[in-house]
Amino acid sequence: MVLAAATFLPFGAAAQTIDPARRIADAATRFLGLLDEAQRKQAIIAFDSENRLDWHYIPRSRQGLALGAMKPPQAEAARALFASVLNERGLQALDNVRIVEGVLRESQGSFRDPDRYYVSVFGTPGTFPWGWRFEGHHLSFNVALPAAGRISVTPFFLGSHPATVRDGPHKGLRPLGPAEDLARQLMSSLGEQQRRTATIADRSFGEIVASPQRERDLGSPRGLEIGQLDGAARNLVEALVDRFVGALAPDLAAAQKRRVMEQELARFRFAWAGPLGPGEAHYFRVHGPATLIEHDNTQNNANHIHSVWRDLASDFGTDALAEHYRTKPHR
């Protein structure tokens, strides 16, 4: 089903909130308070550890406390931590990654494990700088609070293999399908010249470009400038951005949307690679001065999606962290 542009939350929407930093810190403190000493040693990592920046979405060993190692009240507190940053759609996005991992387990064995997703807390909640991460196969959600009034939520990676569940109890599930449908709808709405400008390659890339440590491979934004689009097409671009930004709690979503507007959405570019036919391998992105949304569906006969939202100037809160250390140097 194609997501209609009318469902997009306008960038100017007001947020109803009180002190999101305190809300997040309280949730993290409660989670840690329910852990025993051995579990806390697994979950807590120094904020300045290199591990905090070592994000990835492949199946590999990770530091942190796995969901499978938590008792039910601890797992509920972990979910409350996620809910301090995400809304219901965002929480469902996390759930969908683990649901699809369970689908893979049925076909590939215990190597795929929906409980092998790890919570890591960096530093001390409420004492700046600090942060947390939830990560596993096809998921990396990185939250940083580098200084008062600053909250970073990127990189935020979501993947899905299969992209469409073909059978079983979750048949028809398409966790990342709405974004794909929006991008196709946008390409179909363009005139021939605009479509040629948006298309930056005849074949998909086979992977997102801004994967870990590859940010510089992107270069300058390419494709069709959003300022050249009419209102309906521009709404579709905004809806694409909202597939990630709109998964946040209302106050955090409002702040991130303001950040997009500060970069001037008209300066962003939409790019597509690959054919337009349904079921064919393809790639698209929305790329602004700092904000980047990428989506690639190439692997496993175009039934395996990698997608990411990045803030290339502020991932992991790096810009605010640098300012924090400049004005309040640690001794």
LINRAUR-V834290 format. One record per residue. N is the residue number from 1. RES is the residue in one letter. OMEGA is omega in degrees with one decimal (none if undefined). Layout:
BEGIN
n & res & omega
N & RES & OMEGA
N & RES & OMEGA
END
This chain:
BEGIN
n & res & omega
1 & M & 178.8
2 & V & 177.8
3 & L & -178.1
4 & A & -179.6
5 & A & -177.6
6 & A & -179.6
7 & T & -177.2
8 & F & 175.1
9 & L & -175.6
10 & P & -178.2
11 & F & -178.0
12 & G & -176.1
13 & A & 179.9
14 & A & 179.0
15 & A & 175.1
16 & Q & -175.3
17 & T & 172.1
18 & I & 172.1
19 & D & 179.2
20 & P & 179.7
21 & A & 178.0
22 & R & 178.4
23 & R & -178.9
24 & I & 179.9
25 & A & 179.4
26 & D & 179.7
27 & A & 179.2
28 & A & 179.8
29 & T & 178.9
30 & R & 178.1
31 & F & -178.3
32 & L & -178.7
33 & G & 179.3
34 & L & -178.4
35 & L & 171.8
36 & D & -173.5
37 & E & -179.2
38 & A & 179.1
39 & Q & 178.9
40 & R & 178.0
41 & K & 176.8
42 & Q & -172.1
43 & A & -172.2
44 & I & 179.3
45 & I & 179.2
46 & A & -178.3
47 & F & -178.0
48 & D & 176.2
49 & S & 175.9
50 & E & -179.3
51 & N & -177.2
52 & R & -178.8
53 & L & -176.7
54 & D & -178.3
55 & W & 173.7
56 & H & -176.7
57 & Y & 177.0
58 & I & 174.0
59 & P & -178.4
60 & R & 175.8
61 & S & -176.4
62 & R & 170.2
63 & Q & -178.4
64 & G & -179.7
65 & L & -177.4
66 & A & 175.6
67 & L & -178.7
68 & G & 179.5
69 & A & -177.3
70 & M & 169.7
71 & K & -176.9
72 & P & 179.2
73 & P & 178.2
74 & Q & 178.0
75 & A & 177.2
76 & E & 178.0
77 & A & 175.3
78 & A & 179.0
79 & R & 176.4
80 & A & 175.1
81 & L & 178.1
82 & F & -177.4
83 & A & 175.5
84 & S & -178.5
85 & V & -174.6
86 & L & 170.9
87 & N & -176.2
88 & E & 178.5
89 & R & 177.6
90 & G & 177.4
91 & L & 178.2
92 & Q & 176.8
93 & A & 176.3
94 & L & 179.6
95 & D & -177.2
96 & N & 177.2
97 & V & -177.8
98 & R & 175.3
99 & I & -179.4
100 & V & 175.1
101 & E & 175.2
102 & G & 175.0
103 & V & 177.1
104 & L & -179.4
105 & R & -179.4
106 & E & -177.8
107 & S & -173.9
108 & Q & 176.5
109 & G & -171.1
110 & S & 173.9
111 & F & 176.1
112 & R & -172.4
113 & D & 179.7
114 & P & 178.2
115 & D & -178.9
116 & R & 175.6
117 & Y & -163.1
118 & Y & 172.5
119 & V & 176.5
120 & S & 176.1
121 & V & -176.5
122 & F & -179.1
123 & G & -177.0
124 & T & -179.3
125 & P & 179.0
126 & G & 178.0
127 & T & -175.1
128 & F & -5.7
129 & P & 174.5
130 & W & 179.0
131 & G & 177.3
132 & W & -179.2
133 & R & 170.2
134 & F & -168.9
135 & E & 173.8
136 & G & 180.0
137 & H & 177.7
138 & H & 177.1
139 & L & 169.3
140 & S & -179.5
141 & F & -170.7
142 & N & -178.5
143 & V & 178.2
144 & A & 173.8
145 & L & -171.9
146 & P & -177.9
147 & A & 179.6
148 & A & 177.6
149 & G & -179.1
150 & R & 178.3
151 & I & 178.0
152 & S & -178.0
153 & V & -179.6
154 & T & 2.9
155 & P & 176.3
156 & F & -176.4
157 & F & 172.7
158 & L & 176.3
159 & G & 179.4
160 & S & 174.3
161 & H & 7.3
162 & P & 175.4
163 & A & 173.6
164 & T & 177.9
165 & V & -171.3
166 & R & -178.1
167 & D & -179.6
168 & G & -175.7
169 & P & -179.9
170 & H & -179.4
171 & K & 179.0
172 & G & 180.0
173 & L & 177.3
174 & R & -173.6
175 & P & -176.8
176 & L & -178.9
177 & G & -178.0
178 & P & 178.6
179 & A & 179.3
180 & E & 179.7
181 & D & 178.8
182 & L & -179.0
183 & A & 177.3
184 & R & 177.9
185 & Q & 178.4
186 & L & -179.4
187 & M & 179.9
188 & S & -177.6
189 & S & -175.0
190 & L & 170.2
191 & G & -174.9
192 & E & -178.4
193 & Q & 178.0
194 & Q & 179.8
195 & R & 177.9
196 & R & 179.1
197 & T & -179.4
198 & A & -175.2
199 & T & -176.1
200 & I & 177.0
201 & A & 179.6
202 & D & -179.5
203 & R & 176.6
204 & S & -175.2
205 & F & 179.4
206 & G & -179.5
207 & E & 171.2
208 & I & -178.9
209 & V & -175.2
210 & A & 172.3
211 & S & -174.4
212 & P & 176.9
213 & Q & -179.1
214 & R & -174.1
215 & E & -176.1
216 & R & 179.3
217 & D & -178.4
218 & L & -172.5
219 & G & -179.5
220 & S & 177.4
221 & P & 179.7
222 & R & 176.9
223 & G & -173.6
224 & L & -180.0
225 & E & -175.7
226 & I & 178.5
227 & G & 179.7
228 & Q & -176.4
229 & L & 172.9
230 & D & -173.7
231 & G & -178.3
232 & A & 179.7
233 & A & 178.6
234 & R & 176.1
235 & N & 178.5
236 & L & 176.3
237 & V & 178.3
238 & E & 178.6
239 & A & 175.7
240 & L & 177.4
241 & V & -177.2
242 & D & 177.6
243 & R & 174.4
244 & F & -174.3
245 & V & -178.7
246 & G & 175.1
247 & A & -178.1
248 & L & 170.3
249 & A & -171.4
250 & P & -177.9
251 & D & 179.7
252 & L & 176.8
253 & A & 179.9
254 & A & 180.0
255 & A & -179.6
256 & Q & 177.8
257 & K & 174.3
258 & R & 179.3
259 & R & 176.8
260 & V & -177.9
261 & M & 176.8
262 & E & 178.8
263 & Q & -178.5
264 & E & -177.5
265 & L & -179.4
266 & A & 179.9
267 & R & 178.1
268 & F & 176.1
269 & R & 174.1
270 & F & -178.4
271 & A & 179.3
272 & W & 173.5
273 & A & 179.5
274 & G & 178.1
275 & P & -176.9
276 & L & -175.9
277 & G & 176.3
278 & P & 179.0
279 & G & 178.9
280 & E & -177.4
281 & A & -176.6
282 & H & -179.1
283 & Y & 171.0
284 & F & 176.2
285 & R & 169.2
286 & V & -168.5
287 & H & 176.2
288 & G & 179.4
289 & P & 178.3
290 & A & -175.8
291 & T & 178.9
292 & L & 169.3
293 & I & 178.1
294 & E & -179.6
295 & H & 176.7
296 & D & 176.2
297 & N & -176.1
298 & T & -171.3
299 & Q & 177.6
300 & N & 178.2
301 & N & 177.9
302 & A & 175.8
303 & N & -174.7
304 & H & -173.1
305 & I & 165.5
306 & H & 178.0
307 & S & -177.4
308 & V & 168.2
309 & W & 178.5
310 & R & 169.0
311 & D & -169.8
312 & L & 175.8
313 & A & -170.8
314 & S & 173.7
315 & D & -179.8
316 & F & -178.6
317 & G & -171.4
318 & T & -178.5
319 & D & 178.8
320 & A & 179.4
321 & L & 178.5
322 & A & 178.0
323 & E & 179.0
324 & H & -179.2
325 & Y & 179.8
326 & R & -176.2
327 & T & 179.7
328 & K & -174.9
329 & P & 177.8
330 & H & -178.9
331 & R & none
END
